[in-house]
Each structure stands twice: as C-alpha cells, then as structure tokens.
Amino acid sequence: MDLSGIYPALTTPFAPDGSVSIADVKHNIERYNHTDLAGYVVLGSTGENVLLSRSEMDAILAAVKEVAGKGKRLIAGTGAESTAETIDRTKRAAELGYHFALVKTPYYYKPMYTAESYVHHYRRVADASPIPVLLYSVPVFTGVSLEARDIAVLSEHPNIVGIKDSSTHVQRIAEMVSVAPASFQILTGGAAVVVPSMTVGARGAILALASALPEKCVALFDLVRRGHAEQARELQNILLKASKVIVSEAGIAGVKFVMDRRGYRGGLPRLPLLPASEASKQRILEFLAALEPAVARV
C-alpha cells in the first residue's frame, strides 16, 4: 500500500472530568474526513499515548476506525517498552482493522540498548504482526535515533515497510533513501522540512501541525507533488513558522488550542502536561491572524 500523503498525528481530546472524550474523537475525525488527508495516525506522540491506559487506547482506536472515511489509511501507534507488549498492542490494532502499526523505539533502558537490541526487537515485532510495521524514530522524546545502518538491516524484513523519522534532519532522510530498497517508504515527522524531505525521497509526512492546519499541510504536499517549486517554497516557509509557534514552542497544548479556534475539539492536555500559557496563546493568535484571517476565525 502506497503511504504517500499527509497524515495528522491525532490529538486525544479529554472531557472536563479528565476522561477521554470519545464523542470529541469522532467529531474531529468526521471533520477531517472532508479534507484530503491521506489517513490518520492514532496514538502517536501527539496523541499523548504514554498518558493513556490500555482500555482508553482501545476505545480511541475503535472510535477512529468506526468513523474514518472510506479510503483513509489507518496507522496505529503500538510501540511499548517491552517487545511482548508491543506485539500485543499491534495484534489488537490489527483486530480493530488498522492497516499499519507505527512502532517507536524503546528507550527507558537506552544506556543498555545497542543497535542489535533494536534489530532484535523490531524483527520479533514484525514476525508476529498481522499488519505491516513502520519504524518510528523520535529522538526529541526518546533520546534514541535509528541510524541509516539500522534502517538498512531492518528494511530487509518483508513486514517492515517504512519509517516515520522525526529528527527533522534532511540528511538522515537522504541517507535512509540511499540504503533502503525503493519499496521502503519514508515519512518525515517535521512540518518545517516537508519540501526538502520529499525532494530527497520521502513519500510524505506525519505531522502534529496537520491536526491543527490540515488544509495547509495537504496543500504543501500537493504543490511538491505537482512540481510547483516556488509556491511550495513559499508555503513551506509559512509552515516552518507555524510549526515553530504552534508545535515547537507550545507543544501539544498549542496544537489543541488552534484546534479549538478552528472548530475541532482540542481541549486541554492531560497532566502532567500543562495548558498553553496566555502569552503562548497570544503569540499563536497573532500568527494565525497574520497567516490568514479566516483561519483565526473559523
């Protein structure tokens, strides 16, 4: 299955009492269904997956599957610290009808992990998984990077079909492209580097920013795909600023704040994550107003 396109790293909305709001999950997906997003990534880092219980994860996966539009590709974040738990979560996602499993690197015992540790982990997961596996390298949160040499080895497994690389280093994307087979699909996790990443061979992106500004992110992908280099460069510069103000500086709380402004159900993050500060909200609002008045209002 071709993974080309833009995928939002979905947020998890919480009710006022702190529980997961399944109604708001469905509301968001029903709105996203009217965009040209290629599909949905559920229970990724932006979804606050490490702050959720297993029962909450299952409920969210089921809700997204229930209302996702026809043809939307569904990717479930199933990575856990243990190989056994990762396999269990991956099998559950497959049972619920997901097309791919996104498996982050274990990191808690990283002083003791080696490249061999990760190769064994991912091979065991891929052997047991009923659905294709995407590697997930997100060093900003885990402190662990999958290197090109690891990708070269793991890409040989028939059930490991790609990677989400959130390093935002275009050189790393190029190195992965050079060592992996052409069938191995690379998605960037950085909204600031979509254009250069696709230029060197990435198929698209999984973006937190696409949960807040899906239309803009999809428009950027389309401009690159159609070869409109100058327009793509201009929009990339805008989204670079958007990513800095909304995602890098304000985090998940910033993404959720913009979603609330635009008719989605963002809400508050779960403790110990804190809401966006008033100063952060003001910077975001000023940016949105300059970006496009309609975006700030809708």
C-alpha positions in Angstrom: 0.0 0.0 0.0 1.3 3.4 -1.0 1.7 5.7 2.0 2.2 8.9 0.1 0.4 11.9 1.5 -0.1 13.9 4.7 -1.3 12.3 7.9 -2.2 14.1 11.1 -0.7 12.9 14.3 -4.1 12.9 16.0 -4.6 14.5 19.4 -6.6 12.9 22.2 -9.5 15.1 23.5 -10.4 14.9 27.2 -13.7 15.6 28.9 -13.9 18.1 31.7 -13.5 15.3 34.2 -10.2 14.2 32.6 -11.6 11.1 30.9 -11.1 10.5 27.2 -14.0 12.1 25.2 -14.9 9.5 22.5 -17.6 11.9 21.2 -15.0 14.5 20.6 -12.7 11.9 18.9 -15.5 11.1 16.5 -16.3 14.8 15.9 -12.7 15.5 14.9 -12.5 12.6 12.5 -15.8 13.5 10.9 -14.4 16.9 10.1 -11.0 15.6 8.9 -12.9 13.2 6.6 -13.8 16.3 4.5 -10.1 17.1 3.9 -7.7 15.4 1.6 -5.6 13.9 4.4 -4.3 10.5 3.3 -5.3 8.9 6.6 -4.9 9.1 10.4 -2.2 8.3 12.8 -3.7 7.3 16.1 -1.9 7.0 19.5 1.3 8.7 18.4 3.3 11.1 20.5 0.8 14.0 19.8 -2.0 11.7 21.0 -0.4 11.6 24.5 -0.2 7.8 24.2 2.1 7.5 27.2 -0.5 9.1 29.4 -3.3 6.7 28.4 -4.4 3.4 29.8 -4.8 0.3 27.6 -8.6 0.5 27.8 -8.5 4.1 26.7 -6.2 3.2 23.8 -8.6 0.5 22.6 -11.6 2.8 22.9 -9.8 5.5 20.8 -8.7 3.0 18.2 -12.2 1.7 17.8 -13.8 5.1 17.6 -11.4 6.3 14.8 -11.9 3.1 12.9 -15.7 3.5 13.2 -16.0 7.0 11.7 -12.9 7.2 9.4 -13.8 8.0 5.8 -13.6 5.3 3.1 -10.1 5.1 1.7 -8.4 6.7 4.7 -5.3 4.7 5.7 -5.2 4.0 9.4 -1.9 3.8 11.3 -1.9 2.8 15.0 0.9 3.7 17.4 1.6 0.4 19.1 5.1 0.8 20.5 5.8 -0.1 24.1 8.8 -0.6 26.2 8.7 -4.4 26.0 8.7 -6.4 22.9 5.9 -8.6 24.2 3.6 -5.6 25.0 4.4 -4.1 21.6 3.3 -7.3 19.9 0.1 -7.5 21.9 -0.8 -3.9 21.1 0.0 -4.4 17.4 -2.2 -7.5 17.2 -5.0 -5.6 18.9 -4.7 -2.8 16.3 -4.9 -5.4 13.5 -8.0 -6.9 15.1 -9.6 -3.5 15.0 -8.9 -3.0 11.3 -5.8 -0.9 11.2 -3.6 -1.0 8.1 -0.2 -0.3 9.7 1.5 -0.3 13.1 3.8 2.6 14.0 6.4 1.3 16.5 8.5 3.7 18.4 11.9 2.8 19.7 12.0 1.5 23.3 14.1 4.0 25.3 13.8 3.6 29.1 17.0 1.4 29.3 18.7 3.2 26.5 22.2 3.1 28.2 22.0 -0.7 27.8 20.4 -0.8 24.3 22.5 -1.4 21.3 21.8 -1.4 17.5 21.5 -5.2 18.0 18.8 -4.7 20.6 16.7 -2.7 18.3 17.2 -5.1 15.4 16.0 -8.0 17.5 13.1 -6.0 18.9 11.8 -4.9 15.5 12.3 -8.2 13.8 10.4 -10.0 16.6 7.5 -7.5 16.3 7.4 -7.7 12.5 7.5 -11.5 12.6 4.4 -11.5 14.9 2.5 -8.6 13.4 -0.5 -9.4 11.2 -0.1 -5.9 9.6 2.9 -4.1 8.1 5.2 -2.3 10.5 6.5 1.3 10.3 9.6 2.1 12.4 9.3 5.3 14.5 12.4 7.3 15.4 11.6 10.3 17.6 14.7 11.3 19.4 13.3 14.5 20.8 11.2 12.4 23.2 13.1 9.1 23.4 16.7 10.2 23.1 17.2 7.3 20.6 17.8 7.6 16.9 17.6 4.8 14.4 20.6 5.2 12.2 20.9 4.5 8.5 22.8 1.3 9.2 19.9 0.0 11.3 17.4 1.0 8.6 19.4 -0.9 6.0 19.2 -4.1 8.1 15.6 -3.7 9.2 14.3 -2.8 5.7 15.2 -6.3 4.5 12.4 -7.7 6.6 9.3 -8.2 4.4 6.9 -6.9 7.0 8.9 -3.7 7.8 7.7 -1.3 5.1 8.8 2.1 6.2 9.7 4.6 8.9 8.5 7.9 10.4 11.6 9.9 11.1 11.1 12.9 13.4 14.7 14.0 13.6 13.9 16.9 11.1 17.4 16.2 9.6 17.0 16.1 5.9 20.5 14.4 5.5 19.2 11.5 7.6 16.2 11.1 5.2 18.6 11.1 2.2 20.8 8.5 3.9 17.9 6.3 4.6 16.8 6.5 1.0 20.2 5.6 -0.2 20.5 2.4 1.9 16.9 1.0 1.8 15.1 -0.6 -1.1 12.9 1.6 -3.2 9.8 -0.1 -1.7 10.7 1.2 1.8 8.6 4.2 2.5 9.9 7.2 4.5 7.7 9.8 6.1 9.0 12.8 7.8 7.7 14.0 11.2 8.8 17.6 10.7 6.5 20.2 9.2 9.4 22.5 8.8 11.2 20.1 6.4 8.4 18.6 4.2 9.7 20.1 0.9 13.4 19.1 1.3 12.5 15.7 2.7 10.2 14.9 -0.3 12.9 16.3 -2.6 15.3 13.6 -1.4 12.8 10.8 -1.5 10.3 10.9 1.4 6.8 9.9 0.5 5.0 12.4 2.7 4.7 13.3 6.3 3.0 12.5 9.7 2.6 15.9 11.3 1.2 17.3 14.6 0.6 20.5 12.7 -1.8 18.7 10.4 -4.2 18.2 13.3 -4.5 22.0 13.6 -4.0 23.1 9.9 -4.7 20.1 7.8 -5.6 22.1 4.7 -2.3 24.0 4.6 -0.3 20.8 5.1 -2.1 18.9 2.4 -1.7 22.0 0.1 2.1 21.8 0.6 2.2 18.2 -0.3 0.2 18.8 -3.4 2.4 21.6 -4.6 5.5 19.5 -4.2 3.9 16.5 -6.0 2.8 18.7 -8.9 6.3 20.3 -9.2 5.2 23.9 -8.3 8.6 24.6 -6.7 8.2 28.3 -6.0 4.8 28.1 -4.5 5.9 25.1 -2.4 8.9 27.0 -1.1 6.7 30.0 -0.1 4.2 27.8 1.7 7.0 25.7 3.4 8.3 29.0 4.9 4.9 29.8 6.3 4.5 26.3 7.8 8.0 26.5 9.2 6.9 29.5 11.2 3.6 27.8 12.1 5.4 24.7 13.3 7.7 26.8 15.5 5.0 28.9 17.1 2.3 26.2 17.5 4.2 23.0 17.9 7.8 23.6 19.0 7.1 26.4 21.4 3.6 25.5 22.7 3.7 21.7 22.2 0.6 19.6 22.3 -1.3 22.3 24.2 -0.6 24.7 21.3 -1.9 22.2 18.7 -5.1 21.7 20.8 -5.6 25.5 21.3 -5.5 26.0 17.5 -7.9 23.1 17.0 -10.4 24.7 19.4 -10.1 28.0 17.5 -11.0 26.2 14.2 -14.0 24.1 15.3 -12.2 20.9 16.2 -12.3 19.5 19.8 -8.8 20.1 21.1 -9.3 20.8 24.8 -6.6 20.5 27.5 -3.7 18.1 27.6 -3.5 15.5 30.4 -1.4 16.2 33.4 1.5 16.5 34.0 1.3 18.4 30.6 0.0 21.9 31.2 -2.3 24.1 29.1 -0.8 26.8 26.9 0.1 29.9 28.7 -1.7 33.2 28.0 1.5 34.5 26.4 1.8 31.5 24.2 -1.9 31.8 23.2 -1.4 35.4 22.2 1.6 34.6 20.1 -0.4 31.9 18.3 -3.4 34.1 17.7 -1.2 36.9 16.3 0.4 34.4 14.0 -2.9 33.0 12.8 -4.3 36.4 12.2 -1.2 37.2 10.0 -1.4 33.9 8.3 -4.9 34.2 7.1 -7.8 36.0 8.9 -10.3 33.2 8.1 -8.1 30.6 9.8 -8.1 32.6 13.0 -11.9 32.9 12.9 -13.1 29.5 11.8 
